[in-house]
Amino acid sequence: MPSDDLPVPVFSKPVTLRDVAAQAGVSVATASKALNDQGRMTAETRERIRETARRLGFRPNSLAQSLLRRRSFTVGLLTNDTYGRFSLPLMSGISDALVDNGVSVFLCNVEEDPRLGQMHVDAMLDKRVDGIIATGKRIDRHLPVDLSNLRVPVIYAFTQPDPDAIAFVSDDADGARLAVEHLCRLGWKRIAHVTGPASFAVVHARAQAYRDVLIENGLPVTEPLLGSWSEAWGHEAVAQLFDGPGPHSGKNERPDAVFCGNDQIARGVIDALRERGLSVPGDVGVIGFDNWEIVAEATRPPLTSVDMNLVALGREAGLTLLSLVGGKPAAPGIRKLPCRLVVRQSCGHPLDG
């Protein structure tokens, strides 16, 4: 039952610059100069004003500060990666780079909606962000918003850039080469490649690297199997490779290792092999791609996978944006950052002999 005796909360008014000036016995202009480390005055006066501001709990108006410094110390991050699979590790790296320099990051999801994207860009510009980083869920698609000719610098990370822009992507061919070379070093001889849809540029880059490594090592090359980025496709691909009929399915032609286009496909492959009484890695070695830890570490056995170094990629994007904001020029173009192989238990060694 409500009561008329309940206390009414009292909210104190924020301390203003005028309050600081009055308490310190100086003009508002002098107080402003002291707090912004400007103007001429004695060290004693400047310190007295600053101590008064600390004692009163004065917080400068962030908008006024940004106008004065021509910096807002904020950066906008746009993405259409609603699941966060790629944007979250990128944001972690971006934040590492920017927070250390006193810059905050605001994440906005543009989905696939040009109107929503433009609304977020307009809001960022109204808030005077120092720059914008655009990222997505694939490197061969542009975000549904025009980021060219803005009044702030723009960096692209893991998404298709505008012409003459600065972009950071993982080197997919390098990552595929790491995976297949690792399988070759372990002694696997018949290596299949099960990957995603042909509409993805990364599928073709990785497949070409797969072919190149096998040719360099004198091993037979089979055409990659293309499907969806899913565990179900991993199951289906194993049926094609091991159950026949088909060029891969003869007993002597069955693969003894499978390089997969992502970790979900790899988990489906491992499950399907187990259903057929084949052990991983005893009978067949398996490598994934992405190093999605929630999948790779929970797979049985834990999955060896290519890590695209998205945190490091995000950090490089953030540092480059800071450099541009600071007035240092940077050459346009796409920077490809190397991947790394995270070795777990799914490759092992082929059977002795």
Secondary structure, DSSP 8 states (H G I E B T S, - for coil): ---TTS----------HHHHHHHHTS-HHHHHHHHTT-S---HHHHHHHHHHHHHHT----HHHHHHHHT---EEEEEE--TT-TTHHHHHHHHHHHHHTTT-EEEEEE-TT-HHHHHHHHHHHHHTT-SEEEEE-S-TTS--SS--TT-SS-EEEESS---TT-EEEEE-HHHHHHHHHHHHHHHT--SEEEEE--TT-HHHHHHHHHHHHHHHHTT------EE--SSHHHHHHHHHHHHTSSSTT-STTTS-SEEEESSHHHHHHHHHHHHHTT--TTTT-EEEEES--HHHHTTSSS--EEEE--HHHHHHHHHHHHHHHHTT-----EEEEE--EEE--SSS------
